[in-house]
């Protein structure tokens, strides 16, 4: 029973790997807060390197020397902690561009490349 449940919930890891998340990838973390008009403002930007991928989360070594874990939902979705690959198009967007992209992409699924991940 446990084995079945474990495999059932590992699809987020595979989805993230197809989007480019892998060990050694550099990430950009934006801590965001929602404003009254529904848009976001970035409070803090940090960078780090992915150390290990687990079934439900991944660990990163941040530039300040701390280790931190993140959920795959934070990498895939738009939450208060937005995590993107450092060199990606979404990683270089401003807050205004991210807000516009978020409004357009609500309820849609992007097409990802077919990379194999470990």
Long-range contacts (C-beta under 8 A, 24 or more apart in sequence): 6-55, 9-55, 9-56, 10-55, 12-56, 12-72, 12-73, 12-76, 13-53, 13-54, 13-55, 13-56, 13-72, 13-117, 14-117, 15-72, 15-76, 15-112, 16-53, 16-58, 16-72, 16-75, 16-76, 17-53, 17-115, 17-117, 18-112, 18-113, 18-114, 18-115, 18-117, 19-75, 19-76, 19-112, 20-85, 20-88, 20-115, 21-50, 21-53, 21-58, 21-72, 21-75, 21-85, 22-50, 22-53, 22-117, 22-118, 23-50, 23-51, 23-52, 23-53, 24-49, 24-50, 25-49, 25-50, 25-85, 25-86, 26-50, 26-85, 26-86, 26-87, 27-60, 27-75, 27-83, 27-84, 27-85, 27-86, 28-83, 28-84, 28-85, 28-86, 28-91, 29-62, 29-70, 29-81, 29-82, 29-83, 30-81, 30-82, 30-83, 30-84, 31-80, 31-81, 32-80, 32-81, 32-82, 32-95, 33-80, 34-80, 39-95, 39-96, 39-99, 40-95, 40-98, 40-99, 41-95, 42-95, 47-86, 53-117, 78-102
